[in-house]
Amino acid sequence: MNKLKVVFWVLLIGFFGLLIYQNQELFLSKKGLRIDLYFYAYQVPEITNAIYYLAFFLIGLLVSYFATLAERFKSNKTIKDLKSTADSHLQKVSELQAELNTLKRPGAASGVQPQDSAS
């Protein structure tokens, strides 16, 4: 399975490398962004498209990370609660098992030892 993962990642990186190599003109061309509001205008200096793609990809990762942050906290709390419930149930099972073992011993409940029926 490990070799399959390595082959998969090598192929994936190879395809991305091929994509970038075949589209160098697109990735290396320079563009500038301009924000023109009614009361304010700003122009970003010209940088390569590859930096724009990388920046927007990272911004998307951050947005998705923060969008799921509350859900992950809730999931972690639920997991902790369920683990504590499972631990308490296991403790109760061990207590009941110990009680059952004491009740299974002969004469434990009445204090009288049973006699052999063979004699």
N, C-alpha and C positions, 0 to 999 in steps of 0.2 A: 504494500500500500504506500509506503514511503517513496519508493521509486516512481510510482505512478504520480504522486504529488509533485515530485521534482520534475518529471517530464511535463506535466501540465503547466507548471510555472515557467519552465524554460520556453515552452511553446507560446504561452501568453506574452511573455516579455519579448520574444522574437517577433510576434505579430505586431506588437506596439512599436518595436524598433523599425520594422518594415513600413508601417504606416507613417511614421515620422520621416523616414528616409525618402519615401516616395512623394511626400508632400512638404519637402523642405521649403519650397518657395512660399507656401501658405504660412508655415510656422515662423519663418524668419523675416517675413515682410513686416514693416513697421507701420503702426497706426496710432493715432492720437485720439483720445476721447475728449469731447467738448460738452460741457454742461452749460446750457444757456437758459437761465431763468429770466423772468421779466426784470428783476432788480439786481441780478447777480450773474456773472459769467465766469466760468473757469475752464481752462483747458489743461488736460493732462499731457505731459511731454510724450513724444512718440516713443513707444517701446514695442518690442516684437509681440506678435500674436501669441506665441507660445507662453509668454509670461501672463498674458490675459487669460488664456485657457487654464493655466496652472492656478492662477489666483482665484478664478471663479469656481474651479473644482474644489479648492480648499475651503472657500466660503460655503459651498454646498455641504461639505463634510461637517463644518462647524454648525451650520443651521440644523442639519439632521441630528447631530449629537445633542444640541441643546433642546431640540424639540422632543426627544425621547428621554431626557434626563429625569423628569418627574415620574414617568412611567417606570423607569428602572429603579428609582428609589422606592416606589410602591411595591414593585416586585421583590426587591430585597427585603422589605419589611414583612411581606407575606411569607417569604421563604423562612425568615427567622421565626415567625410565629408558628408556622407549620413544623419546623424542626423542634421547637420547644414543646409543642403538643405531642409530637412523636416521642420525644424523650420522656415526657410524663407518662405516656401510655406504656412505654417499655418498662419504666420503673414500676408502674401498677401491675403489669404482667409478671414481673419478677417477684413482687410482693405476693401476688396471688399464687404463683407457682410455689413459693416457699411455704405458704399457708397450706396448700394442697399436699405438699410433701409431708408436713407435720401431721396432717389428718390421715394420711395413708399409712403412717406407722401404726403397727398393731398396738392397741391399748392406749393410744395417745389421748383419745377423747375421754375414756373412762378411768384411766389410770390402772387398769387391771390387765395383767399379761394373759394372753390366750394360752390355753393348755393344748398340748399335743393330743390329737385324737387317736394316735397309734398306741398309746400306752394304756 
